[in-house]
Structure formats: structure tokens, C-alpha cells
Amino acid sequence: MTDKGYSLGRIALDWLKDALHAQETGGLSWHMSAWLSRKRWEPTQKSIDDFLMRHQVSQSELLLIGGSAGWMMSSPWLSQFKKIKMIDIDPLAPLFFYINHGKALRKSGTAWGFERRDGIRELSLLIKEYPQSFIWFDNVLGQQCFKLKDEDLVLRQLKHIKVILKNSHWGSIHDWLSGPVDESLAQPPSTSFLLDNANSIAFGKAKETENTDPNTLILNNKEMGFDVGTQILLNQVNATGEWQDHLSTEVFSAYQSCQLIPWYFKPAYCHFLIASFTQINE
């Protein structure tokens, strides 16, 4: 096989892998889950819609990074922009984005396009290419632990996001913690929780403990003790068993107001999403 043939074959194989799994962050498996789970996800969808609609932005262009085809996004919020550029490694993302939001965007006259790129790895370049855009990370930053599979690398990368974006208007919604819940108990609430700042429930301050008590969970294969505020939130969703830390605790500033939104991803399993906007002073 010629070098050109090998190159084309490799490109096709990479495209197929990303279409199926998007480097463990999405792909066809995600789209099928989203389609089949629409009813279960309705309360979370409403909480996200309410959150987004409370935060109108002044920019007319949106740089949407990792949009997951917009399954959990608000069409009215997207429709406020004149232009949207969606950046995703998933080649199927534009098809499902069109299905989810195409009609509303046509009605509002919003032009949108897609580029298959790694928006986090190329963030510095994208800021230069789209300097007037509001930047929104949609359900992507909390997935880097699965994509990179290197805890130290993920922590450095996500901690650096706010440094790269220090002169930009931006926001994100992403996973903080996820794990099993006991559905035999009373139905947990679907409401969201407003935090005065990102550290008001001691994000990232869970600590390893040798003693089993009501305020511990298994987190990333270790028994961890949580502060009272975090434990209250976990109790709200009837958390049990072993949970996953998505390593996203330092994406936002410690002084930033955030919204926590429970997301019952599948039966007996819950994610805590954290969302916030950062608008710089002009």
C-alpha cells in the first residue's frame, strides 16, 4: 500500500472510531442513549434550559465546543446568536445537532457550521480564530478523564482552561461526580442547587479515610470522606456504592457562582452537573 493509501485508510479508520465512540466521550453509543433516554432526562433538560435562559450573553456569535449534538441544550438560547460554530471530534455531531435544533435555528435566522477538531487541545488557536465569540463547553470537560486516562494530565489541562480564557467570555456545563443511587428510597429531587461559589461545598476536598461512617463513599476506588455540604447533596440523590470523580473541580474560579444540576443518566445512576458563566469586564 502506498503512503497515500495508508494515510487515507488511517483517516477513514479514525473517522469511524470517532463516529462510534468519539474517544470514549460520545459517538453513536451516546446518541442512541440520548435518543432512548429523552423522557428520563426531561427534568434535567428543563433545569439546563432554565439556567441558560437566565444568562443572556451580549455576543452575537457562539463557539460551541463539544456540543454533544446539542441533546441537552436549549433551542431558544441557541437561537439568540447570529452565528454558531460547533467544534467536536464526533463526525456524527452535526447530523444530530441539525435534528435537534435545525428547525429552530432556521426560524431565528441563525447560521451554523461544524468543524471536526479537538476543541480543548486547540483552544488557544480557536480563541484567535473566533475572537468575538462567546465560548460554551457543552458536557465535554467532565469527559476528559475518559479520553485522556491520565489523572495528572486531566487535572493540569482542566485547571489551565480558565487561564487560557482569562480574556474571554465563556461558560461550561460538565460532570463533577457520578455514581449509583438507591431507587428503593423515596424518589430523589430533580431540582438544581445554586452555589455561591465553586468551593462552597469544598470541591476537590474529599479526603481518604480509614474509617467507615455515614459520610463516606467509594470514590475512584478509595474510601473518601466528604464535607457536610457535599454529603447533603449526595444524600439528596440517595447516593450509594462507588462513585466517579470527573476531575473537573478547578475548571471555574473559587469565587464563581455555579449551578449544580442532578442528571439521572440511567436507572439507579446519577450525575451531578456543574454549570457557570464567566463574563469579563470590558
C-alpha positions as CSV (number, residue, x, y, z in Angstrom):
1,M,0.0,0.0,0.0
2,T,1.3,3.5,-0.9
3,D,1.8,6.1,1.7
4,K,-1.2,8.0,0.3
5,G,-3.3,4.9,0.5
6,Y,-2.2,4.2,4.1
7,S,-2.9,7.8,5.0
8,L,-6.4,7.7,3.6
9,G,-7.1,4.4,5.3
10,R,-5.9,5.8,8.6
11,I,-8.1,8.8,8.2
12,A,-11.1,6.6,7.4
13,L,-10.4,4.4,10.4
14,D,-10.1,7.4,12.8
15,W,-13.3,8.8,11.4
16,L,-15.1,5.5,12.0
17,K,-13.7,5.2,15.6
18,D,-14.8,8.7,16.4
19,A,-18.2,8.1,14.9
20,L,-18.7,5.1,17.1
21,H,-17.1,6.3,20.4
22,A,-15.5,9.7,19.9
23,Q,-12.5,8.7,22.1
24,E,-14.8,7.5,24.9
25,T,-16.7,10.8,25.1
26,G,-19.6,10.3,22.7
27,G,-20.3,8.9,19.3
28,L,-23.1,6.7,18.1
29,S,-23.4,5.0,21.5
30,W,-24.0,8.4,23.1
31,H,-26.6,9.5,20.5
32,M,-28.5,6.2,20.9
33,S,-28.5,6.6,24.7
34,A,-29.7,10.2,24.4
35,W,-32.5,9.3,22.0
36,L,-33.7,6.4,24.2
37,S,-33.4,8.4,27.4
38,R,-35.3,11.6,26.4
39,K,-38.2,11.0,28.9
40,R,-35.9,10.2,31.8
41,W,-33.7,13.3,31.0
42,E,-36.6,15.8,30.8
43,P,-36.2,17.2,34.3
44,T,-32.5,17.8,33.7
45,Q,-33.2,19.3,30.3
46,K,-35.6,21.7,31.9
47,S,-33.1,22.7,34.6
48,I,-30.5,23.3,31.9
49,D,-32.9,25.3,29.8
50,D,-33.8,27.5,32.8
51,F,-30.2,28.0,33.7
52,L,-29.2,29.0,30.1
53,M,-32.2,31.3,29.6
54,R,-31.3,33.2,32.8
55,H,-27.9,34.0,31.4
56,Q,-28.3,36.0,28.2
57,V,-25.0,37.0,26.6
58,S,-24.0,40.1,24.7
59,Q,-22.0,38.4,21.9
60,S,-23.8,37.6,18.7
61,E,-21.5,34.6,17.8
62,L,-21.2,31.3,19.7
63,L,-18.2,29.0,19.7
64,L,-19.7,25.7,20.8
65,I,-17.1,23.2,22.0
66,G,-18.1,19.6,22.4
67,G,-21.7,20.2,21.8
68,S,-22.7,16.5,22.0
69,A,-25.1,17.3,19.1
70,G,-27.0,19.6,21.5
71,W,-29.1,16.9,23.1
72,M,-29.2,18.7,26.4
73,M,-29.2,22.3,25.0
74,S,-31.9,24.9,24.7
75,S,-33.0,25.8,21.2
76,P,-34.3,29.3,22.3
77,W,-30.9,30.0,23.9
78,L,-29.0,28.9,20.8
79,S,-31.4,31.0,18.6
80,Q,-30.2,34.3,20.2
81,F,-27.0,34.0,18.3
82,K,-26.5,35.1,14.7
83,K,-23.7,32.6,14.1
84,I,-22.7,29.3,15.7
85,K,-19.5,27.4,15.1
86,M,-19.7,23.9,16.6
87,I,-16.4,22.1,17.3
88,D,-16.4,18.4,18.1
89,I,-14.4,15.3,17.4
90,D,-17.6,13.3,16.8
91,P,-18.3,13.3,13.0
92,L,-22.0,12.5,13.7
93,A,-22.5,15.6,15.9
94,P,-23.7,17.9,13.1
95,L,-26.3,15.4,11.9
96,F,-27.9,15.1,15.3
97,F,-27.5,18.8,16.0
98,Y,-29.5,19.5,12.9
99,I,-32.2,17.1,14.0
100,N,-32.3,18.6,17.5
101,H,-32.1,22.3,16.6
102,G,-32.1,22.8,12.9
103,K,-35.8,23.9,12.7
104,A,-35.5,26.5,15.5
105,L,-32.2,27.9,14.1
106,R,-33.7,28.3,10.6
107,K,-36.6,30.1,12.1
108,S,-34.3,32.5,14.0
109,G,-32.0,33.0,11.0
110,T,-29.1,31.6,12.9
111,A,-26.3,30.4,10.6
112,W,-24.2,27.5,11.9
113,G,-21.4,25.3,10.8
114,F,-19.3,22.4,12.1
115,E,-15.5,21.6,12.3
116,R,-14.2,18.2,13.3
117,R,-11.5,19.3,15.7
118,D,-10.4,18.7,19.3
119,G,-11.7,22.0,20.8
120,I,-9.8,21.6,24.1
121,R,-6.4,20.7,22.6
122,E,-6.8,23.5,20.0
123,L,-8.4,26.0,22.4
124,S,-5.7,28.7,22.1
125,L,-6.0,28.6,18.3
126,L,-9.8,28.7,18.3
127,I,-9.7,31.8,20.5
128,K,-7.6,33.6,17.9
129,E,-9.8,32.3,15.0
130,Y,-13.0,33.4,16.7
131,P,-12.1,36.3,18.9
132,Q,-15.6,37.8,19.1
133,S,-17.4,34.7,20.1
134,F,-18.9,33.6,23.4
135,I,-17.3,30.2,24.2
136,W,-19.5,27.5,25.6
137,F,-18.3,24.0,26.6
138,D,-21.3,21.7,26.5
139,N,-20.9,18.5,28.5
140,V,-17.3,17.9,27.4
141,L,-14.8,19.0,30.2
142,G,-16.0,16.3,32.5
143,Q,-15.3,13.6,29.9
144,Q,-11.6,14.3,29.6
145,C,-10.9,11.7,32.3
146,F,-12.2,9.0,30.0
147,K,-10.5,10.5,26.9
148,L,-7.0,11.0,28.3
149,K,-6.9,8.3,31.0
150,D,-4.2,10.2,32.9
151,E,-5.4,11.8,36.1
152,D,-2.4,14.3,36.4
153,L,-2.8,15.3,32.8
154,V,-6.5,15.8,33.1
155,L,-6.1,17.9,36.2
156,R,-3.4,20.1,34.6
157,Q,-5.4,20.5,31.4
158,L,-8.7,21.5,33.1
159,K,-7.1,23.7,35.7
160,H,-5.4,25.6,32.8
161,I,-8.7,26.3,30.9
162,K,-9.6,29.4,32.9
163,V,-6.0,30.7,32.4
164,I,-6.3,30.4,28.6
165,L,-9.7,32.0,28.7
166,K,-8.8,34.8,31.1
167,N,-9.7,37.5,28.5
168,S,-12.7,35.6,27.0
169,H,-16.4,35.4,27.7
170,W,-17.1,31.8,28.3
171,G,-19.1,29.2,30.3
172,S,-19.4,25.4,30.7
173,I,-21.7,22.7,31.9
174,H,-19.9,19.4,32.8
175,D,-19.8,16.4,35.1
176,W,-18.5,16.8,38.6
177,L,-19.4,13.4,40.2
178,S,-21.4,10.4,39.1
179,G,-22.4,7.1,40.6
180,P,-25.1,4.7,41.7
181,V,-28.2,5.8,43.7
182,D,-30.7,3.8,45.7
183,E,-34.0,3.9,43.9
184,S,-35.7,1.9,46.6
185,L,-35.7,5.0,48.7
186,A,-38.1,8.0,48.2
187,Q,-37.8,9.5,44.7
188,P,-34.8,11.9,44.8
189,P,-35.5,15.5,43.8
190,S,-34.9,16.7,40.3
191,T,-34.2,20.3,41.3
192,S,-30.9,22.1,40.9
193,F,-28.8,23.7,43.6
194,L,-27.3,27.2,43.4
195,L,-23.8,27.6,44.9
196,D,-22.5,31.0,45.9
197,N,-19.1,30.0,44.6
198,A,-17.4,26.9,43.2
199,N,-15.8,25.9,46.5
200,S,-18.8,26.4,48.8
201,I,-19.1,22.7,49.2
202,A,-15.4,22.1,49.2
203,F,-14.9,20.8,45.7
204,G,-11.9,18.6,45.5
205,K,-11.5,18.4,49.2
206,A,-12.8,14.9,49.7
207,K,-10.1,13.1,51.6
208,E,-9.2,9.5,52.1
209,T,-10.3,7.9,55.3
210,E,-9.7,4.6,57.0
211,N,-13.0,4.7,59.0
212,T,-16.3,3.7,57.5
213,D,-19.0,6.2,58.6
214,P,-22.2,7.7,57.0
215,N,-20.2,10.5,55.4
216,T,-18.0,8.3,53.2
217,L,-18.4,6.9,49.7
218,I,-16.0,4.9,47.5
219,L,-14.6,7.4,45.0
220,N,-12.2,6.3,42.3
221,N,-11.5,3.0,44.2
222,K,-10.8,4.8,47.5
223,E,-13.0,5.3,50.5
224,M,-13.4,9.1,50.8
225,G,-14.8,11.4,53.4
226,F,-16.7,14.5,52.3
227,D,-17.5,17.8,53.9
228,V,-21.1,18.3,55.3
229,G,-22.3,20.4,52.3
230,T,-21.2,17.8,49.7
231,Q,-22.7,15.0,51.8
232,I,-26.0,16.7,51.9
233,L,-26.1,16.9,48.1
234,L,-25.1,13.2,47.8
235,N,-27.8,12.3,50.3
236,Q,-30.4,14.3,48.3
237,V,-29.9,11.8,45.4
238,N,-29.6,8.7,47.6
239,A,-26.0,8.2,46.6
240,T,-24.6,4.7,47.4
241,G,-21.7,2.5,46.3
242,E,-18.7,3.6,44.3
243,W,-18.7,7.0,42.6
244,Q,-16.6,8.5,39.8
245,D,-14.8,11.8,40.2
246,H,-14.6,13.5,36.8
247,L,-11.6,15.7,38.0
248,S,-13.4,18.9,36.9
249,T,-13.3,20.7,40.3
250,E,-11.0,23.5,39.2
251,V,-12.5,24.5,35.9
252,F,-14.1,27.5,37.5
253,S,-12.7,30.1,39.8
254,A,-13.1,29.6,43.5
255,Y,-15.1,32.8,43.7
256,Q,-17.6,31.9,40.9
257,S,-21.3,31.3,41.4
258,C,-22.3,27.9,40.0
259,Q,-25.4,25.8,39.5
260,L,-25.4,22.1,40.4
261,I,-27.9,20.0,38.4
262,P,-28.6,16.3,39.1
263,W,-28.9,14.2,36.0
264,Y,-30.4,10.7,36.3
265,F,-28.4,9.3,33.4
266,K,-29.8,5.8,33.6
267,P,-31.9,3.8,36.1
268,A,-30.2,3.9,39.5
269,Y,-27.3,6.1,38.3
270,C,-26.9,9.8,38.7
271,H,-24.5,12.5,37.5
272,F,-24.0,15.9,39.2
273,L,-23.5,18.5,36.5
274,I,-22.0,21.9,37.4
275,A,-22.6,25.0,35.3
276,S,-21.4,28.6,35.3
277,F,-20.8,31.6,33.1
278,T,-17.7,33.9,33.1
279,Q,-18.2,37.4,31.7
280,I,-15.1,39.6,31.8
281,N,-15.4,43.3,32.3
282,E,-14.9,45.2,29.1
